[in-house]
Amino acid sequence: MGNHSTLTEFFLLGLSANAHVQALLFVLFLGIYLLTIMGNLMMLLVIRADSRLHTPMYFFLSHLSFVDLCFSSVTVPKMLENLLSQKKTISVEGCLAQVFFVFVTAGTEALLLSVMAYDRYAAICHPLLYGQIMSKQLYMHFVWGSWGLSFLDALINILLAMNMVFCEAKVIHHYSCEMPSLLPLSCSDISKNLIALLCSTILHGLGTFLLVFLSYTRIISTILNINSTSGRSKAFSTCSAHLTAVTLYYGSGLLRHLMPNSGSLMELIFSVQYTVITPMLNPLIYSLKNKEVKAALKRTTEKYLQHIRG
């Protein structure tokens, strides 16, 4: 870390400087964070406790809930600390660590959403062959491959970032450290960093979005060819929750990274949407739109209450 001797910390100035607004934001984001933790822990508990949910779809969903827990925990605690602090700083090492874990969690979430889209494609377009297509070996490889690929991508980007030299500029117009916010602060050659970031964006952004798009193109085509209205409704209901989660994540995430890195209000709103709001909404989306999850939640609650009474 000797290259960073000229600079030891950054100032995170992404949110309001007004003390009253900061207090309101602290309460708001603390509430969102607590809901995120409770909602995703609830999903993990219900999926683990109910044997009827031990299927590939819910195995993916349990990992998505775990990723959302981690994703939110990477950025929100530091944001809450800075909202209460007069000196809104983060060390260079802490900033790089945050960048690394943002890469891991955001990349894993994108890959998991694309894998879940393929799972829905197999279930709706090839229902009789679903058990053979989505074997345990395959879906385990999908999940651990998502984690491994994201970790490798994060490692490459962060190793290159550790060679950057940060001189006088030390203000980040954001509430967290992300690679697009760090690159303009470097006074050394960042061409390799830009190439690595571009490859990451293509892989985790456009690449996974293309997989989701192709899967849903086939899904929609298959649903439209179903003769009965009830059959179409039932088929669509099995993927509506995932489609909602995909729209929220990719919509805000891609817009955030396609916008110029200026610290504008819209940039911050899109960042908050995909790093803070979406991890909170995902368990709500899957529990409210999924009859199996609601039924499992009811059974788990009843068992828990019986255990307390007994």
Salt bridges, closest charged atoms under 4 A:
GLU9 OE2 - LYS87 NZ 3.44
ASP50 OD2 - ARG299 NH2 2.72
GLU81 OE2 - LYS78 NZ 3.26
ASP119 OD2 - ARG120 NH2 2.83
ASP153 OD2 - HIS204 NE2 3.27
GLU178 OE1 - ARG256 NH2 2.95
GLU267 OE2 - ARG256 NH1 3.48
